[in-house]
Amino acid sequence: MKARATALSKRRTATPPTLAEQDGPDNAAETPTARAPQRSAPRAKPVRVTTDLAPQSYRALLAYCAEMAEDLGRAKVPHVEVIRALISELNANTELQATVRQAVTKQLSK
Protein backbone atom coordinates (compact mmCIF):
# COMPACT_ATOMS: atom_id res chain seq x y z
CA MET A 1 0.00 0.00 0.00
CA LYS A 2 2.84 2.40 0.86
CA ALA A 3 4.56 1.62 -2.44
CA ARG A 4 1.43 2.63 -4.34
CA ALA A 5 1.13 5.87 -2.36
CA THR A 6 4.78 6.66 -3.00
CA ALA A 7 4.38 6.01 -6.72
CA LEU A 8 1.30 8.24 -6.89
CA SER A 9 3.09 10.95 -4.95
CA LYS A 10 6.04 10.85 -7.33
CA ARG A 11 3.70 10.97 -10.31
CA ARG A 12 1.95 14.07 -8.94
CA THR A 13 5.16 15.93 -8.15
CA ALA A 14 7.03 14.99 -11.32
CA THR A 15 7.70 17.91 -13.62
CA PRO A 16 6.44 17.63 -17.17
CA PRO A 17 9.13 16.93 -19.76
CA THR A 18 10.57 19.86 -21.64
CA LEU A 19 9.95 20.18 -25.34
CA ALA A 20 13.56 19.10 -25.91
CA GLU A 21 13.00 15.94 -23.89
CA GLN A 22 9.81 15.19 -25.82
CA ASP A 23 11.46 15.64 -29.21
CA GLY A 24 14.59 13.72 -28.30
CA PRO A 25 18.28 14.63 -28.23
CA ASP A 26 18.39 15.75 -31.89
CA ASN A 27 16.25 18.82 -31.24
CA ALA A 28 17.59 19.65 -27.76
CA ALA A 29 19.76 22.52 -29.01
CA GLU A 30 16.85 24.10 -30.87
CA THR A 31 14.59 24.47 -27.81
CA PRO A 32 16.67 25.65 -24.84
CA THR A 33 13.74 26.80 -22.68
CA ALA A 34 11.58 24.42 -20.75
CA ARG A 35 7.83 24.46 -21.14
CA ALA A 36 6.08 26.13 -18.19
CA PRO A 37 4.18 23.61 -16.04
CA GLN A 38 0.44 23.78 -16.57
CA ARG A 39 -1.80 24.32 -13.59
CA SER A 40 -4.49 21.73 -13.20
CA ALA A 41 -8.09 22.77 -12.85
CA PRO A 42 -9.46 22.86 -9.32
CA ARG A 43 -11.18 19.68 -8.25
CA ALA A 44 -14.91 19.92 -8.87
CA LYS A 45 -16.04 16.47 -7.79
CA PRO A 46 -16.40 15.61 -4.10
CA VAL A 47 -13.62 13.54 -2.56
CA ARG A 48 -14.63 10.34 -0.79
CA VAL A 49 -12.98 9.83 2.59
CA THR A 50 -13.30 6.64 4.58
CA THR A 51 -12.13 5.89 8.07
CA ASP A 52 -12.31 3.20 10.69
CA LEU A 53 -13.77 4.16 14.04
CA ALA A 54 -13.57 2.39 17.36
CA PRO A 55 -16.97 0.89 18.19
CA GLN A 56 -17.30 3.25 21.18
CA SER A 57 -16.63 6.30 19.00
CA TYR A 58 -19.16 5.17 16.42
CA ARG A 59 -21.81 4.55 19.10
CA ALA A 60 -21.12 8.02 20.54
CA LEU A 61 -21.51 9.58 17.08
CA LEU A 62 -24.80 7.74 16.50
CA ALA A 63 -26.06 8.75 19.95
CA TYR A 64 -25.18 12.39 19.23
CA CYS A 65 -27.01 12.22 15.89
CA ALA A 66 -30.05 10.63 17.52
CA GLU A 67 -30.11 13.30 20.24
CA MET A 68 -29.81 16.07 17.65
CA ALA A 69 -32.58 14.51 15.56
CA GLU A 70 -34.85 14.51 18.60
CA ASP A 71 -33.99 18.16 19.38
CA LEU A 72 -34.65 19.16 15.76
CA GLY A 73 -37.86 17.15 15.50
CA ARG A 74 -36.48 14.99 12.72
CA ALA A 75 -36.54 11.24 12.30
CA LYS A 76 -32.80 11.09 11.70
CA VAL A 77 -29.68 13.25 11.35
CA PRO A 78 -27.14 11.52 9.11
CA HIS A 79 -23.77 11.16 10.79
CA VAL A 80 -22.09 12.36 7.60
CA GLU A 81 -23.74 15.76 8.10
CA VAL A 82 -22.21 15.99 11.57
CA ILE A 83 -18.79 15.11 10.16
CA ARG A 84 -19.15 17.70 7.38
CA ALA A 85 -20.17 20.34 9.95
CA LEU A 86 -17.15 19.44 12.08
CA ILE A 87 -14.79 19.85 9.14
CA SER A 88 -16.37 23.17 8.22
CA GLU A 89 -16.09 24.38 11.80
CA LEU A 90 -12.49 23.18 11.97
CA ASN A 91 -11.66 25.30 8.92
CA ALA A 92 -13.24 28.41 10.48
CA ASN A 93 -12.41 28.12 14.18
CA THR A 94 -8.77 28.63 15.24
CA GLU A 95 -9.48 27.56 18.83
CA LEU A 96 -10.91 24.28 17.57
CA GLN A 97 -7.87 23.87 15.32
CA ALA A 98 -5.58 24.20 18.36
CA THR A 99 -7.67 21.72 20.35
CA VAL A 100 -7.62 19.18 17.51
CA ARG A 101 -3.88 19.71 17.00
CA GLN A 102 -3.24 18.90 20.67
CA ALA A 103 -5.44 15.79 20.51
CA VAL A 104 -3.77 14.52 17.34
CA THR A 105 -0.29 15.22 18.72
CA LYS A 106 -1.20 13.27 21.85
CA GLN A 107 -2.55 10.33 19.79
CA LEU A 108 0.50 10.23 17.54
CA SER A 109 2.91 10.23 20.47
CA LYS A 110 1.43 7.01 21.93
Wavefront OBJ file of the C-alpha trace (Angstrom):
o trace
v 0.000 0.000 0.000
v 2.842 2.397 0.860
v 4.556 1.622 -2.439
v 1.435 2.633 -4.341
v 1.127 5.867 -2.355
v 4.780 6.664 -3.002
v 4.385 6.006 -6.720
v 1.303 8.241 -6.886
v 3.090 10.950 -4.949
v 6.042 10.850 -7.332
v 3.698 10.971 -10.308
v 1.948 14.074 -8.945
v 5.163 15.934 -8.149
v 7.031 14.992 -11.316
v 7.698 17.906 -13.616
v 6.441 17.632 -17.170
v 9.130 16.930 -19.756
v 10.573 19.857 -21.640
v 9.955 20.178 -25.343
v 13.559 19.101 -25.910
v 12.997 15.936 -23.892
v 9.814 15.187 -25.817
v 11.463 15.641 -29.211
v 14.594 13.716 -28.295
v 18.277 14.631 -28.231
v 18.391 15.751 -31.889
v 16.249 18.824 -31.242
v 17.594 19.651 -27.761
v 19.757 22.523 -29.007
v 16.848 24.096 -30.873
v 14.588 24.474 -27.813
v 16.670 25.649 -24.839
v 13.743 26.804 -22.684
v 11.577 24.424 -20.754
v 7.827 24.462 -21.138
v 6.079 26.130 -18.189
v 4.181 23.614 -16.038
v 0.437 23.776 -16.572
v -1.801 24.324 -13.585
v -4.488 21.733 -13.201
v -8.091 22.774 -12.854
v -9.464 22.856 -9.316
v -11.184 19.676 -8.254
v -14.912 19.918 -8.868
v -16.039 16.470 -7.791
v -16.399 15.610 -4.097
v -13.620 13.536 -2.564
v -14.631 10.341 -0.788
v -12.977 9.828 2.589
v -13.303 6.638 4.577
v -12.127 5.893 8.073
v -12.308 3.203 10.687
v -13.766 4.163 14.045
v -13.570 2.390 17.356
v -16.966 0.891 18.191
v -17.303 3.251 21.183
v -16.632 6.301 18.998
v -19.158 5.169 16.417
v -21.807 4.552 19.096
v -21.121 8.020 20.542
v -21.510 9.582 17.084
v -24.797 7.740 16.502
v -26.059 8.753 19.951
v -25.180 12.388 19.232
v -27.007 12.221 15.891
v -30.048 10.632 17.522
v -30.115 13.295 20.244
v -29.810 16.067 17.653
v -32.580 14.510 15.562
v -34.848 14.510 18.603
v -33.991 18.158 19.379
v -34.648 19.162 15.764
v -37.864 17.152 15.498
v -36.480 14.992 12.721
v -36.539 11.244 12.297
v -32.796 11.094 11.702
v -29.685 13.251 11.346
v -27.140 11.518 9.105
v -23.770 11.161 10.787
v -22.089 12.356 7.602
v -23.743 15.759 8.104
v -22.206 15.985 11.568
v -18.785 15.109 10.162
v -19.152 17.700 7.382
v -20.173 20.336 9.946
v -17.152 19.435 12.083
v -14.787 19.853 9.135
v -16.370 23.169 8.218
v -16.088 24.384 11.800
v -12.492 23.181 11.972
v -11.662 25.296 8.924
v -13.237 28.405 10.477
v -12.410 28.124 14.184
v -8.774 28.627 15.239
v -9.485 27.559 18.835
v -10.911 24.277 17.574
v -7.873 23.867 15.325
v -5.585 24.202 18.356
v -7.666 21.722 20.350
v -7.621 19.182 17.514
v -3.878 19.711 17.003
v -3.245 18.898 20.673
v -5.440 15.793 20.514
v -3.768 14.520 17.337
v -0.292 15.219 18.723
v -1.197 13.269 21.851
v -2.548 10.332 19.794
v 0.504 10.228 17.538
v 2.911 10.227 20.474
v 1.428 7.012 21.927
l 1 2 3 4 5 6 7 8 9 10 11 12 13 14 15 16 17 18 19 20 21 22 23 24 25 26 27 28 29 30 31 32 33 34 35 36 37 38 39 40 41 42 43 44 45 46 47 48 49 50 51 52 53 54 55 56 57 58 59 60 61 62 63 64 65 66 67 68 69 70 71 72 73 74 75 76 77 78 79 80 81 82 83 84 85 86 87 88 89 90 91 92 93 94 95 96 97 98 99 100 101 102 103 104 105 106 107 108 109 110
